[in-house]
Amino acid sequence: MSPRSADHAAAERQSVLPSPVRLASRLLASVGWTVLGLIAWFISVGTLGGYPQVHSALLTTLGMIAIALTGGITWIVDERRPHDDE
């Protein structure tokens, strides 16, 4: 292995490592998506139902609308992107 190829390989390894900002943003995104997923699950199984003092019926309705919109947007985005199998 020549010294030049060793330097090139080291540069490639360094460029593959994520920066601290990118790592932090991925961590925050993962936590955010997990929280949103848990909220969607709580709404789907009715955990938030039965508390009229906090308007749970309205929260459940808004949550189900948000879940439906998210599913619809995801479907549209998936249909618009190019697929490798076609």
N, CA and C of each residue as an Amber inpcrd file, in Angstrom:
protein
   258
   0.8540000  -1.1630000   0.0000000   0.0000000   0.0000000   0.0000000
   0.9060000   1.2350000   0.0000000   0.6910000   2.0970000  -0.9020000
   1.5300000   3.2860000  -1.0100000   1.0980000   4.3300000   0.0130000
   1.9980000   5.2620000   0.3660000   1.6250000   6.2960000   1.3450000
   0.4530000   7.1510000   0.8650000   0.3860000   7.3630000  -0.4300000
  -0.7100000   8.1840000  -0.9510000  -2.0600000   7.4790000  -0.7600000
  -2.1160000   6.1790000  -1.0150000  -3.3830000   5.4590000  -0.8610000
  -3.7620000   5.3500000   0.6120000  -2.7830000   5.2910000   1.5050000
  -3.0790000   5.2630000   2.9330000  -3.6980000   6.5870000   3.3710000
  -3.1650000   7.7060000   2.8640000  -3.7330000   9.0120000   3.1880000
  -5.1490000   9.1440000   2.6360000  -5.3340000   8.6260000   1.4220000
  -6.6510000   8.6770000   0.8000000  -7.6540000   7.8550000   1.6040000
  -7.2560000   6.6650000   2.0600000  -8.1390000   5.8120000   2.8550000
  -8.4730000   6.4870000   4.1870000  -7.4890000   7.1460000   4.8060000
  -7.7410000   7.8430000   6.0680000  -8.7100000   9.0000000   5.8580000
  -8.5670000   9.7080000   4.7570000  -9.4720000  10.8120000   4.4580000
 -10.8960000  10.3110000   4.2210000 -11.0330000   9.1580000   3.5700000
 -12.3630000   8.5930000   3.3400000 -13.0120000   8.1750000   4.6530000
 -12.2190000   7.5580000   5.5450000 -12.7630000   7.1610000   6.8470000
 -13.2020000   8.3900000   7.6400000 -12.4290000   9.4460000   7.5880000
 -12.7640000  10.6500000   8.3230000 -14.0320000  11.3040000   7.7690000
 -14.2230000  11.2580000   6.4720000 -15.4080000  11.8780000   5.8890000
 -16.6690000  11.0760000   6.1670000 -16.5230000   9.8000000   6.5010000
 -17.6820000   8.9620000   6.7790000 -18.1930000   9.1930000   8.1990000
 -17.3250000   9.5770000   9.1250000 -17.7380000   9.7800000  10.5040000
 -18.6770000  10.9850000  10.6010000 -19.7680000  10.8340000  11.3440000
 -20.7100000  11.9510000  11.4560000 -20.1610000  13.0570000  12.3540000
 -20.5160000  14.2760000  12.0380000 -20.1020000  15.4000000  12.8640000
 -20.9450000  15.4180000  14.1370000 -20.4660000  16.0780000  15.1880000
 -21.2540000  16.1270000  16.4260000 -22.6280000  16.7770000  16.2360000
 -22.7130000  17.7640000  15.3680000 -24.0050000  18.4120000  15.1240000
 -24.9600000  17.4420000  14.4440000 -24.4510000  16.7080000  13.4690000
 -25.3050000  15.7460000  12.7660000 -25.7230000  14.6240000  13.7150000
 -24.8120000  14.1960000  14.5700000 -25.1260000  13.1550000  15.5390000
 -26.2010000  13.6340000  16.5170000 -26.0620000  14.8730000  16.9930000
 -27.0520000  15.4280000  17.9190000 -28.4090000  15.5920000  17.2460000
 -28.4210000  16.0350000  15.9900000 -29.7030000  16.2090000  15.3030000
 -30.3730000  14.8620000  15.0420000 -29.5830000  13.8380000  14.7480000
 -30.1700000  12.4990000  14.5660000 -30.7530000  11.9780000  15.8800000
 -30.0420000  12.2360000  16.9790000 -30.5350000  11.8010000  18.2820000
 -31.8380000  12.5140000  18.6330000 -31.8750000  13.8240000  18.4350000
 -33.0990000  14.5750000  18.7130000 -34.2550000  14.1390000  17.8130000
 -33.9520000  13.8690000  16.5410000 -35.0010000  13.3970000  15.6370000
 -35.5280000  12.0330000  16.0840000 -34.6420000  11.1630000  16.5060000
 -35.0660000   9.8370000  16.9730000 -35.9540000   9.9420000  18.2100000
 -35.5600000  10.7930000  19.1400000 -36.3730000  10.9830000  20.3440000
 -37.7270000  11.5920000  19.9750000 -37.7200000  12.5810000  19.0890000
 -38.9750000  13.2150000  18.6700000 -39.9190000  12.2450000  17.9860000
 -39.3850000  11.4420000  17.0550000 -40.2340000  10.4620000  16.3650000
 -40.7550000   9.4110000  17.3420000 -39.9460000   9.0420000  18.3320000
 -40.3960000   8.0710000  19.3280000 -41.5420000   8.6440000  20.1530000
 -41.4120000   9.8870000  20.5770000 -42.4820000  10.5300000  21.3480000
 -43.7530000  10.6400000  20.5100000 -43.6140000  11.0610000  19.2580000
 -44.7960000  11.1540000  18.3890000 -45.4290000   9.7840000  18.1620000
 -44.6160000   8.7610000  18.0240000 -45.1440000   7.4030000  17.8690000
 -45.8970000   6.9410000  19.1080000 -45.3580000   7.2550000  20.2740000
 -46.0520000   6.8900000  21.5090000 -47.3760000   7.6320000  21.6430000
 -47.3860000   8.9000000  21.2920000 -48.6410000   9.6620000  21.3440000
 -49.6670000   9.0610000  20.3830000 -49.2230000   8.7030000  19.1820000
 -50.1350000   8.0690000  18.2160000 -50.6610000   6.7490000  18.7640000
 -49.8000000   5.9830000  19.4330000 -50.2340000   4.7060000  20.0060000
 -51.2380000   4.9490000  21.1280000 -50.9570000   5.9250000  22.0050000
 -51.8870000   6.2250000  23.0900000 -53.2550000   6.6180000  22.5450000
 -53.2680000   7.4040000  21.4780000 -54.5340000   7.8230000  20.8790000
 -55.2430000   6.6200000  20.2590000 -54.4840000   5.7630000  19.5830000
 -55.0790000   4.6210000  18.8890000 -55.7160000   3.6260000  19.8460000
 -55.1260000   3.4170000  21.0040000 -55.6820000   2.4410000  21.9450000
 -56.6410000   3.0710000  22.9470000 -56.8250000   4.3870000  22.8620000
 -57.8050000   5.0470000  23.7150000 -57.3090000   5.3760000  25.1080000
 -56.0170000   5.4480000  25.3060000 -55.4720000   5.7470000  26.6290000
 -55.8850000   7.1320000  27.1000000 -56.0080000   8.0760000  26.1870000
 -56.3310000   9.4450000  26.5650000 -57.8360000   9.6900000  26.6790000
 -58.6440000   8.6840000  26.4290000 -60.0920000   8.8540000  26.4800000
 -60.6230000   8.8460000  27.9010000 -61.7630000   9.4650000  28.0910000
 -62.4450000   9.4130000  29.3790000 -62.0730000  10.5200000  30.3400000
 -61.4390000  11.5550000  29.8580000 -61.0850000  12.6850000  30.7210000
 -61.7040000  13.9620000  30.1460000 -62.9950000  14.1950000  30.3910000
 -63.6510000  15.3570000  29.7930000 -63.0860000  16.6870000  30.2910000
 -62.4710000  16.7080000  31.4730000 -61.9330000  17.9680000  31.9850000
 -60.7650000  18.4840000  31.1510000 -60.1040000  17.6140000  30.3810000
 -59.0080000  18.0600000  29.5050000 -59.3960000  17.9360000  28.0390000
 -60.6990000  17.8470000  27.7710000 -61.2250000  17.7580000  26.4010000
 -60.6070000  16.5780000  25.6470000 -60.6530000  15.4020000  26.2410000
 -60.0280000  14.2290000  25.6420000 -60.6810000  13.8200000  24.3320000
 -61.9620000  14.0540000  24.1790000 -62.6150000  13.6940000  22.9170000
 -62.0490000  14.5290000  21.7730000 -61.8240000  15.8120000  22.0250000
 -61.2370000  16.6770000  21.0130000 -59.7920000  16.2590000  20.7100000
 -59.0360000  15.9450000  21.7660000 -57.6490000  15.4980000  21.5600000
 -57.5950000  14.2100000  20.7520000 -58.4930000  13.2830000  21.0390000
 -58.5230000  12.0260000  20.3010000 -58.8840000  12.2610000  18.8470000
 -59.8600000  13.1180000  18.5940000 -60.2500000  13.4290000  17.2170000
 -59.1060000  14.0850000  16.4620000 -58.4670000  15.0760000  17.0780000
 -57.3290000  15.7350000  16.4290000 -56.1750000  14.7510000  16.2080000
 -55.9500000  13.8730000  17.1510000 -54.8930000  12.8710000  16.9940000
 -55.1630000  11.9120000  15.8410000 -56.4100000  11.4780000  15.7090000
 -56.7460000  10.5710000  14.6170000 -56.6380000  11.2770000  13.2660000
 -56.9880000  12.5560000  13.2190000 -56.8090000  13.3180000  11.9790000
 -55.3310000  13.4290000  11.6460000 -54.5060000  13.7030000  12.6580000
 -53.0580000  13.8030000  12.4340000 -52.4770000  12.4820000  11.9560000
 -52.9380000  11.3690000  12.5230000 -52.4580000  10.0510000  12.0910000
 -52.8580000   9.7930000  10.6410000 -54.0970000  10.1180000  10.2790000
 -54.5610000   9.9100000   8.9020000 -53.7960000  10.7830000   7.9160000
 -53.5700000  12.0500000   8.2810000 -52.8060000  12.9380000   7.4030000
 -51.3660000  12.4510000   7.2300000 -50.7570000  12.0040000   8.3100000
 -49.3840000  11.4910000   8.2260000 -49.3160000  10.2820000   7.3030000
 -50.2790000   9.3830000   7.4340000 -50.3110000   8.2190000   6.5530000
 -50.5170000   8.6050000   5.1010000 -51.4110000   9.5620000   4.8620000
 -51.6540000  10.0150000   3.4920000 -50.4460000  10.7010000   2.8830000
 -49.7970000  11.5550000   3.6450000 -48.5990000  12.2400000   3.1440000
 -47.4820000  11.2460000   2.8720000 -47.3190000  10.2880000   3.7660000
 -46.2940000   9.2580000   3.5620000 -46.5630000   8.4640000   2.2940000
 -47.8120000   8.1200000   2.0580000 -48.1700000   7.3610000   0.8640000
 -47.8820000   8.1740000  -0.3980000 -48.2570000   9.4490000  -0.3890000
 -48.0220000  10.2990000  -1.5610000 -46.5280000  10.4540000  -1.8360000
 -45.7430000  10.6980000  -0.7980000 -44.2910000  10.8450000  -0.9730000
 -43.6820000   9.5470000  -1.5030000 -44.1420000   8.4070000  -0.9800000
 -43.6160000   7.1240000  -1.4450000 -43.9780000   6.8670000  -2.8970000
 -45.1820000   7.2490000  -3.3080000 -45.5950000   7.0440000  -4.6900000
 -44.8390000   7.9450000  -5.6620000 -44.3960000   9.0980000  -5.1970000
 -43.7200000  10.0420000  -6.0820000 -42.2320000   9.7650000  -6.2480000
 -41.6220000   9.0230000  -5.3170000 -40.1820000   8.7910000  -5.4310000
 -39.9330000   7.6300000  -6.3840000 -38.7820000   7.6410000  -7.0470000
 -38.4790000   6.5380000  -7.9680000 -38.1900000   5.2410000  -7.1950000
 -38.6850000   4.1640000  -7.7300000 -38.4730000   2.8570000  -7.0990000
 -37.4070000   2.0940000  -7.8760000 -36.5870000   1.3320000  -7.1650000
 -35.5220000   0.5730000  -7.8010000 -36.0390000  -0.6560000  -8.5420000
 -37.2010000  -1.1530000  -8.1630000 -37.6950000  -2.3970000  -8.7580000
 -38.4500000  -2.1860000 -10.0620000 -38.5870000  -0.9810000 -10.5250000
 -39.3170000  -0.7470000 -11.7640000 -38.3910000  -0.5010000 -12.9160000
